[in-house]
Amino acid sequence: MKKLITAALIIATITVSAQDKKTRSMPEKRIEAATPEKKVVVYQVFTRLFGNKKTANKPWGRKEQNGVGKFSDFTDRALSEIKKLGVTHIWYTGVPHHAMVADYTAYGISNDDPDVVKGRAGSPYAVKDYYNVDPDLADDPSQRLQEFKALIERTHKHGLKVIIDIVPNHIARKYEGKSNPKGVKDFGADDDTSVEYKRNNNFYYIPGKPFEVPVSEHYKPLNGEKNPLLDGKFTENPAKWTGNGSREPKPNIDDWYETVKINYGVRPDGTKDFPELPAGLADRSYQEHYRFWQNKDVPDSWKKFRDIALYWTGMGVDGFRYDMAEMVPYEFWSYMNSAIKMRNPDAFLMAEVYNPKEYRNYIKFGKMDYLYDKVETYDMLKAVIQGKSLPDPLAEIQGRLSDIEHHMLHFLDNHDEQRVANAEFGGTPEKAKPLMVYSATVGTSPTMIYFGQEVGEAGNEDAGFGKPSRTSIFDYIGVPSHQRWMNNGEFDGGQLSPEEKQLRDFYSRLLNFTIKSDALMGKYQDIQNINRKKTKGYSEGIYSFVRWSDNEKLLVINNFSWVTRSHFNLVIPADVIQSWALPDGIYRLQDQLYQREGVKLIVEKGIGTVDVAINPSESFIFKVMQ
């Protein structure tokens, strides 16, 4: 569902009309963000899969066959080992109760219709009840919310912050808020369904036309298995707009047909039916944004999602990852995020945004802390490792994002993307090492890794609805490399191969260094261009830059080539040497990944040189030792 980015961006134009004009009028000064003292590392876990010990991996398998993980699988030992990896925040993906093909009627939960469920376990982005959690994740489904609260407490006990998803653009076709707090009405409860649009309707409607289930000769729900609810029909009259914005009563099979789109007061023609933010608020604090919205009349959907976020904040959740945030107007984000920050100033708010032209709007006006750096940095790194580009354009990307670099979260793996170790991406986890070093050290922004990445998980399983190259989010399935580290609940890596152990050790060394380094929260300068032009032996796969603070100076050198060993004299230009206040002389360097010594920085006539020999897929983080 989530990979239909083109369709998403088309629909997103409804919500971002007239934003470019505002962006151009914004002050040029940099936002003064509440910057953490050290780097942040987010560990994304797909909660349903993390603790699963079964290895049958039968396509379309039931949970009794393929297994399912629980909240209780995040034991003290598991959380301790995650913390030791160098993690500061855990994003528990797929926690809110979503539509699935499973019988929980004994717990007062209605069965979902397989005609509007993707996979068997269901998409975590088709939320069915925002005030409760997935019953699959509980040992006792009747106590599922209490079990999640206990997980929050365990996570906090280990010094880790908790992040969960909020999916504001769409909800499950069969949403049932059976856990609503007193006085909270369900989505659509007061809607006027006789019209396509009304400001305080929660949904958009197609009056006079019932919903029709999409069909395809290439796909059958549950792979054709018999089910009493599986009849090619789903009662919804009138039909609602589909989650990705389709206005057809019978959406396409590639649409997000299992979901319906939320109305945020954007008329069908794209105009806005709510107060707009003055341009002067772009660089203002969340407190000023919060004051702006006081006594303003806003659409009903805004209030519903604000209350949902504050409900989870009140439970101890430390932050949120917002799904397809750019399909929702940034004015809403200003309204909700400022309310969250008033409750918890340290809340961690990250969002999925894929349109670089809108980055600054969602940061400055929407008060987002962090956005996915997918379309710029991630896509370029993928092109580099696939041999489609030299790494040099990375310098241009850093330049373009320099005013917002702190807000651009870096990653290589996540639930939407191909596993970096998969043949369709990098092919081997070793080839990802320099990409990971670059991602984790080039900026002051957070780094995110996806569970299993640190042991080379390749996502090769045919899970049923989910196909190889990604770890399926729609099915009950095992995650083989991760399961070897999990070692039947011991969480000691007891079944890992020597190569997998070495890879996890690399990730641990890198991530732990990043969360302790002062320089990585300091200044950055590219030295790529000068070395590309002047340095003999500086092969095409080499990329270098420097980072520094008052008490730490770093040289970061990556060899993105997986075949070429390079030997060259790296040049540290005079302006860097001057900024570092290094007089002529010889300085010892120590690699911060493996503590290797023997390399020296020679400063002569105000210019530095370092004799570097670097192997394929190798990286150095040299610290100047004084």
Buried (B, 14 or more C-beta within 10 A) or exposed (E): BBEBBEBBBEBBBBBBBEBEEBBEEBEEEEBEEEEBEBBBBBBBBBBBBBBBEBEEBBBBBBBEEBBBBBBBBBBEEBBBBBBEBBBBBBBBBBBBBBBBBBEBEEBEBEBBBBBBBBBBBBBBBBBBBBBBBBBBBBEEBEEBBEBBBBBBEBBBEBEBBBBBBBBBBBBBBBBBBBBBEEEBEBBBEEBEBEEBBBBBBBBBBBEEEBBBBBEEEEEEBBEEEEBEBBEEBBEBBBBBBBBBBBBBBBBBEBBBBBBBBBBBBBBEEEEBBBBEBEBEBBBBBBEEBBBBBEEEEBBBBBBBBBBBBBBBBEEBBBBBBBBBBBBBBBBBBBBBBBBBBBEBEEBBBBBBBBBBEBBBBBBBBBBBBBBBBBBBBBBBBBBBBEEEBBBBBBBEBBEEBEBBBBBBBBBBBBBBBBBBBBEEBBBBBBBBBBBBBBBBBBBBBBBBBBBBBBBBBBBBBBBBBBEBBBBBBBBBBBBBBBBBBBBEEBBEBEBBEEEBBBBBBBBBBBBBBBBEBBBBBBBBBBBBEBBBEEBEEBBEBBBBBBBBBEEBBBBBBBBBBBEBEBEBBBBBBEEBBEBBEBEEEEBBBBBBBEEEEEBBBBBEEEBBBBEBEBEBBBBBBBBBEE
